[in-house]
């Protein structure tokens, strides 16, 4: 026996469509603000909306560790050999990249609102490699 499937009534389809359009229109500003770098901090003593920036740090070695303000970045290696860190407060941030058997690369980078600062780490080997 085949199940009997009836389409929704016209007024229900129209109601669902209108509700989805309204949900889209009400959520659109929040998504646009988030995509352009604004964040609402509800956990601070005075909740407020702040503009944030980001860092894009490239490292040549796959086994390197990237630290921003002494905190290790866990989402490394998203794009090629680099990491994108978003949602940073506009300020001067200390970035260092550690790689086994190489010197540590340390740099103070400025983060500006709505802008991604790009840098490429240059870790020299501890023992120079001579190639004839």
N, C-alpha and C positions, 0 to 999 in steps of 0.2 A: 504494500500500500504506500503510495506516495504522500509525503507530507504536504499539507496545504499551506502555501505561503502567500500571504496577501500583502500588497504594498501599503506603506503608510498613507494615511489620509492626507489630502492636499494641505489642509490647515496645519497638520502636525509637521509636515516637511517644511512649510513656510516658517513656522515657529522655530524649529531647530536651526534653519538657515539664519534667521534674524538674530537668534541668541549667539550663534557662532560669529557672526559679523560684529556684534557688539563686544563680545569677548576679545576679538582681534583688535578692534579699535581702542579698547580700554587698556590692553596690554602693550600696544605698539610704542607709546612714549617710554615706558619703563625699559623695554628692550633696546630702544634707540639710545637712551642715556647710558645704559650699560655697555653697549657696543662702542660708544665714543669715549669711554674711559671714566665715567662717573660712577662712584660707589656710595652707597648709603650704609654708614656704620651704626648699627643698632646696639652694639655691645659696649660702646664708649660711654663715659659719664654724660656727655652731651651729644646725642645722636645728630649727625649732620651729613650733608651730601658733599663729597670731596671729589675733585678731579684727580685722576691718577695717570701714570705713565707706565712704560715698560722697558725692559732690557732684552736685547737679543745678543747672546754671547756665543761665539763660535769657537770651538776648540778642535785642534787637528787630530788629537788622539781619542780613540773611542773609550779608553779606560780612565779618562780624566774626570775629576770631580769639580763641580762648580759651586762656589759659595758666594752668597750675597749677604752682607752684614753678618758674617760669621755663621750663617745658617745654610746648610747644604740644600741645593736645588734638587728635588726628587724627580721632576718631570723632564730630565735632560734627554737629549737625543731624539727630539721630535722631528726636527728637520735636519737632514744631513748630519753633521757632527756638531750641532748647536742646540741651544736651549732658549726658549722664549719665556720670560718671566713677566707676567702682567700684574696689574693692580698695585704697583708700587707708589708710595707717597712721593710727591715731587720734592726731591732733596738730593744731597750728595750721598751715594751709596758706595761702599767698599766691596769690590768684587775680586775674588782670587780663584785661580784655576790650578788645581794640583794634579800632577800626572806622575805615575811611578817612573823613576830613573830620569826625571827632568826637573829643571828649576821651576819654582812656583811663580806664576804670573799674577801680579797684584796691581790693581788700578782703582782709582776713585773716579766714578762716573756720575755725571749729573743726570737726573731724571726730571723731565719737564712734563707738565700736564698734556695729555692727548698726543704725546710723541713717544716713539719707540727709539731708544738709543741703541746703536749697534756697535759692537766691538768684537775683535778677533784676538783670542789669546795666542801668544807666541811663547811657547815653552821650549827653551834650549835644553839639549841633553846635558846631563851631569858630566859625562865623559864625551869629549868631542869625537866625532866620527870622521876619520880621514878617508877620502875616496880618491884613488889615483886617477 
